[in-house]
Amino acid sequence: MKKLYRSKRNKIIAGVCGGIGEYLGVDPTLVRLLWVLLSLQGIGIIGYVIAWIIIPEEP
């Protein structure tokens, strides 16, 4: 079973977008771009911090 982790390899700030990209099997750059669009709406920054706290780091 696949688990969601913050990435250690595809890491820019905390590895959240890299981990989501690896989990979904898509390029982490696409996840980052989507997250930037959400941040412009005001949702992304809060969501990123919450994901940073909730998602464990890759072992």
Secondary structure, DSSP 4 states (H G I P E B T S, - for coil): -----B-SSS-SSSSHHHHHHHHHTS-HHHHHHHHHHHHHHTSHHHHHHHHHHHSPBP-
